[in-house]
Amino acid sequence: MLKRMMLAGLAAIALAGCGNAPPEKTESTATGETAAAPELLDIAVVPKGLAHQFWLTVKAGAEAAGAEFGAKIIWQGPSKETEVEKQINIIQDMINRNVDGLVMAACDENALIPMVEQALAKKIPVITIDSGVKSDKPLSFVATDNVAGAKAAADVLAGMIGSEGPVGLIPFVKGAATSNMREEGFEEGLKTYPNMTLVATLYCDSDVAKAMDAAQDMMTRNADLKGIFAANEAAAIGAAQAIKAAGKSGIVKLVAFDASKEEIDALQSGAIQALIVQNPFKMGYEGVKAAIDAIKGNPLEKRIDTGVTVVTMENFNEPEIQKLLFPI
């Protein structure tokens, strides 16, 4: 009896000494057998560009959804938002790789339609975010209501300049749906204020230096310029630099879309008076979630509005505003 107990003890010690590594993770099947965990879905997320904080926040939202719902995020986009052909090539590569889902922000609302159609023909669900295409074929569009956001910019600017005087507009890329809609919304919003005159519309191609030149040109040609609406991050940063260099911070009122660190700094310094803030984290998150829902056959909303919020120094320190400005 004692001998048996000693042998059992030695066996237990030997087993314990085989290593400290945890057992491999397995899942039990209905028959009691074990099986490997299911493979992650490959979801390609293709932004319009990589240069701006906005897209990094979209990426963070996409990756959060991937971690939550079991997907590997393949993040790849053109360096600049004007590189339409490069974006087409990237999406073509994703289609050739036969990814499980495609989430994309189109650099051009017309040029990217064939890529959407090609992906769908291969049974790859397509979700557009931020900037869509002129087609109803994408399964869902996750974005800000850009027209409404730009109208809000017109209202805010009007309130700051007494609803009268010359103003300028700096959109970013002509032909990009988002830029077109913000231009349209701002012009529509100005119709409410007959004493405000749009004296210049100058595109910046999402380039800070070009935006700075545009703002300088507006102020040079219109000595009594009252305000500028900068329609994205690059436009805002360039316009703020030009206004500050001209010594007109707070004199030429600047209302801008988005909320990069540079824009927030300019708001705090007085070069920008108001930000029309989107929710890029939610855009990335909801875009990936919609793609996964499509793969699983779950119902989808055709249009998901991620909202906009007007941020000024008056509401800057409110908890909800801080969470929106600093989501990562």
VENURNOR-V748122 format. One record per helix or strand of 3 or more residues. SS is the DSSP state (H for helix, E for strand). FROM is the first residue (numbers start at 0). TO is the last residue. Records with the same first field share a line. If there is no record, write none. Layout:
SS->FROM-TO ; FROM-TO
//
This chain:
H->1-15 ; 52-68 ; 83-95 ; 112-120 ; 145-160 ; 176-189 ; 207-220 ; 232-244 ; 260-268 ; 279-295 ; 318-324
E->40-45 ; 70-74 ; 100-103 ; 124-128 ; 139-142 ; 164-169 ; 195-200 ; 226-229 ; 251-256 ; 273-276 ; 302-304 ; 308-310
//
